[in-house]
Amino acid sequence: MQSGAIVEDKIVYTISNLSSTGCPFGNIVAIPLTGVLSKYGFDGGWPSVFYCIGISGVVWYCAWELIVHDSPSSHPTISSEERDFIETSIAGSDDQTEFNALPWSDILSSSPVWAIVCGHFGACWGYYTLFTGMPTYFKDVLDFDIEQTGFLAACPYLFKAILGPLGGVTADGLIRYKICCLLAGVFIVATGYTQHPRTSVIFLVLGVGFSGLNAIGYAVNHLDIAPPFAGILMGLTNTFASTPGFISPQITGFVTSNKNQEEWRIVFWLTLVIYAIAVFFYTLLASGDRQPWAMPRRKEVAVRKENDS
């Protein structure tokens, strides 16, 4: 029989992966829609893309404000069992009052925190490289038209959305982050060495799909090492992980100036190398244990409760 802690970990992994599928599902909708609108859309094509995506952002914001709440206790439809489970075993929300200030010096000097930064950066490098580069690769190298490119570029994210939640169920067998990103990198590099369009698409689908499993590593590790500060840590690591969003497209555009497959091989190899470096440092520095600076101060809480009474 599994212990309660192991069961809770698997639930965290599964919930985290389920929530992260929203991103690839957004790509599944947005990428084909962009291809169709740019070719058949109103106001000349490309302007319609920005209008539609912008309006969808407003709709998303309104839905977020109506559905999302700050804490389980403030949610109007949550069951008491689910609320108690989240507050006591996953979110660590009852620990929030036990810290008078954020321990920034401990956070910034913590090796497990920087392990997550490395993992998050590496995963996002691959994500942004493929997200921004795949339509161009399909068009310039595989010679697909812009409408067909949009639908093909969405296929990998469909596989990613399906495979991602499975990572939460099979987290123990995948050894967290290591298998996922390296396997994704191998398929991404293989894409640059095939001349057959269908094979290239299959390799890209597998590469992007397996990258979706990395969420069972760095993405849930914030909760492992510091439950009360998981949101803060996500904001910190995501700041570093967002930099590939503007670095990678610049490098890709510079390297692939002649729009041939040999140049794209450099881009794919660079992605694999960055994956490998991220895996190395994540494996070296990561921890699954709650850090001392994130431990609740029970004595202070007991004294405060006694004074309040």
ZITA-V285791 format. One record per residue. RES is the residue in three letters. NEAR is the number of other C-alpha atoms within 8 Angstrom. Layout:
RES_NEAR ; RES_NEAR
This chain:
MET_2 ; GLN_5 ; SER_6 ; GLY_6 ; ALA_6 ; ILE_8 ; VAL_9 ; GLU_10 ; ASP_8 ; LYS_11 ; ILE_9 ; VAL_11 ; TYR_14 ; THR_13 ; ILE_10 ; SER_13 ; ASN_15 ; LEU_10 ; SER_7 ; SER_10 ; THR_13 ; GLY_9 ; CYS_7 ; PRO_12 ; PHE_11 ; GLY_8 ; ASN_10 ; ILE_12 ; VAL_9 ; ALA_9 ; ILE_12 ; PRO_15 ; LEU_10 ; THR_10 ; GLY_14 ; VAL_12 ; LEU_13 ; SER_13 ; LYS_10 ; TYR_7 ; GLY_12 ; PHE_8 ; ASP_7 ; GLY_8 ; GLY_12 ; TRP_11 ; PRO_10 ; SER_13 ; VAL_13 ; PHE_8 ; TYR_8 ; CYS_8 ; ILE_9 ; GLY_8 ; ILE_8 ; SER_8 ; GLY_8 ; VAL_8 ; VAL_8 ; TRP_8 ; TYR_8 ; CYS_8 ; ALA_8 ; TRP_8 ; GLU_8 ; LEU_6 ; ILE_6 ; VAL_7 ; HIS_8 ; ASP_6 ; SER_6 ; PRO_10 ; SER_5 ; SER_7 ; HIS_10 ; PRO_4 ; THR_4 ; ILE_8 ; SER_6 ; SER_6 ; GLU_6 ; GLU_8 ; ARG_11 ; ASP_8 ; PHE_9 ; ILE_11 ; GLU_12 ; THR_10 ; SER_8 ; ILE_11 ; ALA_10 ; GLY_12 ; SER_9 ; ASP_7 ; ASP_9 ; GLN_8 ; THR_6 ; GLU_10 ; PHE_9 ; ASN_5 ; ALA_4 ; LEU_5 ; PRO_7 ; TRP_6 ; SER_6 ; ASP_8 ; ILE_9 ; LEU_8 ; SER_6 ; SER_8 ; SER_8 ; PRO_10 ; VAL_13 ; TRP_10 ; ALA_14 ; ILE_15 ; VAL_12 ; CYS_12 ; GLY_15 ; HIS_14 ; PHE_16 ; GLY_14 ; ALA_13 ; CYS_12 ; TRP_14 ; GLY_10 ; TYR_10 ; TYR_13 ; THR_15 ; LEU_9 ; PHE_8 ; THR_9 ; GLY_11 ; MET_10 ; PRO_12 ; THR_9 ; TYR_10 ; PHE_12 ; LYS_12 ; ASP_10 ; VAL_10 ; LEU_8 ; ASP_7 ; PHE_9 ; ASP_7 ; ILE_11 ; GLU_10 ; GLN_9 ; THR_14 ; GLY_15 ; PHE_11 ; LEU_10 ; ALA_13 ; ALA_13 ; CYS_10 ; PRO_14 ; TYR_15 ; LEU_12 ; PHE_12 ; LYS_16 ; ALA_14 ; ILE_9 ; LEU_12 ; GLY_17 ; PRO_14 ; LEU_11 ; GLY_15 ; GLY_16 ; VAL_9 ; THR_8 ; ALA_12 ; ASP_6 ; GLY_6 ; LEU_11 ; ILE_8 ; ARG_12 ; TYR_15 ; LYS_10 ; ILE_9 ; CYS_14 ; CYS_16 ; LEU_12 ; LEU_11 ; ALA_14 ; GLY_13 ; VAL_10 ; PHE_12 ; ILE_14 ; VAL_12 ; ALA_10 ; THR_12 ; GLY_12 ; TYR_7 ; THR_9 ; GLN_6 ; HIS_6 ; PRO_8 ; ARG_6 ; THR_10 ; SER_13 ; VAL_10 ; ILE_8 ; PHE_12 ; LEU_12 ; VAL_12 ; LEU_12 ; GLY_15 ; VAL_16 ; GLY_17 ; PHE_15 ; SER_14 ; GLY_12 ; LEU_16 ; ASN_14 ; ALA_14 ; ILE_16 ; GLY_10 ; TYR_12 ; ALA_12 ; VAL_12 ; ASN_12 ; HIS_16 ; LEU_12 ; ASP_11 ; ILE_13 ; ALA_12 ; PRO_14 ; PRO_12 ; PHE_10 ; ALA_10 ; GLY_8 ; ILE_7 ; LEU_10 ; MET_10 ; GLY_8 ; LEU_8 ; THR_13 ; ASN_11 ; THR_8 ; PHE_10 ; ALA_13 ; SER_10 ; THR_9 ; PRO_13 ; GLY_11 ; PHE_8 ; ILE_8 ; SER_11 ; PRO_13 ; GLN_8 ; ILE_8 ; THR_12 ; GLY_8 ; PHE_7 ; VAL_10 ; THR_10 ; SER_6 ; ASN_5 ; LYS_9 ; ASN_9 ; GLN_8 ; GLU_7 ; GLU_11 ; TRP_14 ; ARG_11 ; ILE_9 ; VAL_10 ; PHE_12 ; TRP_9 ; LEU_8 ; THR_12 ; LEU_13 ; VAL_8 ; ILE_10 ; TYR_14 ; ALA_10 ; ILE_9 ; ALA_13 ; VAL_15 ; PHE_8 ; PHE_12 ; TYR_12 ; THR_9 ; LEU_7 ; LEU_10 ; ALA_12 ; SER_8 ; GLY_7 ; ASP_6 ; ARG_10 ; GLN_8 ; PRO_5 ; TRP_7 ; ALA_11 ; MET_8 ; PRO_7 ; ARG_8 ; ARG_7 ; LYS_6 ; GLU_8 ; VAL_9 ; ALA_8 ; VAL_8 ; ARG_8 ; LYS_8 ; GLU_7 ; ASN_6 ; ASP_5 ; SER_4
